Amino acid sequence: MSPMLSRWGARVLLGVLWCLHWLPLPVLAGLGRGLGRLLYQWGGSRRRIARRNLQLCLPQMPPADREALLREHFALLGRSLLERGVLWWASPERLRRLIHVEGEVYFAQEHDGAVMWLLPHFLALDVGGVATQLFQSRRVASIYQRQSNPTLDAAMRQGRLRFGGGDLFSRHGEGALPLVRAIKRGAVFCNLPDMDFGLRDAAFVPFFGVDAATLLAPARMAKSLKMTVQPMVAEFLPGGQGYRVRFLPPWTDYPSGDELEDTRRINAWIEDEVRQMPAQYLWVHRRFKTRPPGEPKLY
């Protein structure tokens, strides 16, 4: 595909998402689930990755139940794609009606020191990003994976920053210094701690009993910048009823001084959350791509 055609295709896709975002959410959710069923049929490589992840992480589950879970995961994946338009273009008033926030929502706003939110990769992750800007007034900083298509990348940045209360830094090309500067100026760091980026600044830490290359940055940054860590989770509500974002109690004994143990704690907490809503976790990511020396590939 030529770059020009790629840009044209991205514009068409964005136009479709913009048109669909006007639909009532229950209707859009139904369309998204239909798209997810098609993705399950057509997305062979991603389906195989997700199936393998479920085998590794939930080996005790009967195969038929795992396959049903996989199908539900793809239905929700379809929702996450189509409902991105709602997050990018719906009015703030509509989003406040759709997003139900719970817990210590205003902790970061009322806390004097540096704060890090831990926001793991559930399919409604972008809803959490919107909630951090709509329901509290403190500036937010985060890191994102730059998209290879410049049109989609620009749309993603504009959509995630449209409320004017945040900074978004590319994982590749900008480095950590701009992020650290933003934190020191008072921004809350919205940290996505659960992807495999290789072994640079990472260690092998168990995730559902499988060694996973896990970034040590949360523990290191919390210690060096004296940050209070607050976990948060975003989720889809059934039937297009909206979304829930839970701001959980801040961890009072983190960091502990042992960065490996602190990283284990993050993975263990994510495991607990995954068990509560397993279909909503991002199983299509190759979480175990990097292997310890001598171990065979898992995908």
C-alpha positions, -999 to 999 in steps of 0.1 A, spaced: 0 0 0 14 34 -10 18 62 16 -8 83 -3 -34 54 -3 -26 48 34 -33 84 43 -66 82 22 -76 50 40 -69 66 74 -91 96 65 -120 73 54 -116 53 87 -117 85 108 -147 98 88 -166 66 96 -157 68 133 -168 104 134 -202 96 118 -207 66 141 -200 86 173 -234 103 170 -252 70 175 -266 61 210 -240 41 228 -261 9 230 -265 9 192 -228 16 187 -219 -11 213 -239 -36 193 -222 -26 161 -188 -29 178 -196 -64 190 -205 -73 155 -172 -59 143 -155 -80 170 -170 -112 157 -156 -104 122 -122 -96 138 -123 -130 155 -129 -147 121 -104 -126 101 -77 -117 126 -59 -150 125 -25 -139 139 -41 -118 167 -66 -146 175 -37 -170 178 -18 -146 201 -48 -141 224 -56 -178 225 -20 -186 235 -20 -159 262 -51 -174 276 -36 -209 276 -5 -196 294 -23 -174 320 -55 -194 326 -44 -230 321 -69 -243 347 -99 -231 327 -115 -257 305 -107 -252 268 -143 -246 258 -146 -218 284 -113 -203 272 -126 -202 237 -158 -186 248 -138 -160 267 -117 -154 236 -148 -147 215 -161 -123 242 -127 -106 242 -129 -99 205 -165 -86 208 -152 -61 233 -122 -54 212 -146 -44 184 -164 -21 208 -131 -5 218 -123 4 182 -157 18 172 -162 37 205 -129 55 201 -149 81 181 -171 88 212 -140 95 232 -124 117 206 -154 137 195 -183 135 219 -191 166 240 -177 168 275 -213 167 288 -221 135 270 -188 119 283 -196 129 319 -229 111 315 -213 80 301 -183 77 323 -190 66 359 -162 73 382 -157 56 416 -133 58 445 -107 84 454 -113 104 422 -98 137 435 -68 123 453 -43 136 428 -60 170 427 -58 174 465 -24 158 470 5 182 473 33 159 460 40 140 428 15 113 418 16 83 395 -15 66 382 -11 29 373 -35 23 344 -31 -12 329 -41 -23 294 -77 -31 297 -97 -25 265 -113 6 280 -79 21 288 -86 53 267 -117 59 288 -94 61 318 -73 87 300 -104 108 294 -116 105 330 -83 118 343 -89 150 324 -127 154 328 -130 147 365 -100 164 381 -81 196 373 -45 186 377 -24 183 344 -17 148 331 14 135 314 17 101 297 37 81 271 22 66 240 33 44 211 36 65 180 15 52 151 32 44 118 4 61 99 8 99 105 -29 106 99 -40 82 126 -12 93 149 -23 130 146 -59 120 152 -49 99 183 -29 128 198 -56 153 191 -83 131 205 -63 123 237 -53 159 243 -84 177 232 -94 189 267 -61 208 270 -50 193 303 -23 170 293 11 162 277 17 131 255 52 120 248 63 94 223 80 63 237 105 64 208 123 97 200 116 120 229 132 100 258 122 103 295 135 138 302 105 158 289 82 135 310 103 140 341 102 178 336 64 177 332 61 157 365 84 182 383 61 210 370 32 193 387 17 169 361 4 135 372 21 107 354 -5 83 339 16 51 336 8 21 315 30 -5 331 22 -39 315 36 -42 280 67 -61 267 92 -36 254 122 -59 257 148 -61 284 160 -25 284 152 -11 319 132 -42 326 134 -75 344 117 -109 341 88 -109 367 60 -135 369 27 -126 353 2 -154 359 32 -176 367 50 -169 334 82 -148 333 73 -116 316 97 -87 306 84 -60 329 95 -24 331 112 -13 363 105 23 356 74 27 379 94 16 410 124 37 400 105 68 392 83 65 423 115 64 444 136 91 426 107 116 423 90 108 456 58 99 439 26 85 455 12 57 434 -26 53 428 -39 24 408 -69 29 385 -89 6 362 -112 14 333 -139 -10 321 -169 -13 297 -203 -17 313 -226 -42 296 -251 -34 270 -237 0 261 -246 14 295 -213 34 295 -180 30 313 -167 27 348 -134 41 360 -123 31 395 -97 53 413 -84 29 439 -68 38 472 -32 50 469 -5 26 480 10 39 512 39 15 513 52 19 477 80 21 467 94 -3 493 131 2 483 132 -32 465 124 -24 428 121 -60 418 96 -67 446 77 -35 438 74 -46 402 61 -80 413 35 -62 433 23 -43 402 20 -76 382 2 -93 411 -23 -64 413 -30 -65 376 -36 -103 379 -62 -97 405 -80 -71 383 -78 -94 353 -95 -122 372 -124 -99 379 -130 -92 342 -108 -115 321 -125 -107 288 -116 -70 290 -78 -74 293 -57 -68 261 -49 -104 253 -39 -97 217 -6 -81 229 24 -105 228 30 -100 266 56 -129 267 74 -120 235 108 -115 252 121 -147 267 148 -155 293 181 -168 277 177 -204 265 139 -205 267 119 -212 235 96 -187 220 60 -189 232 43 -175 200 
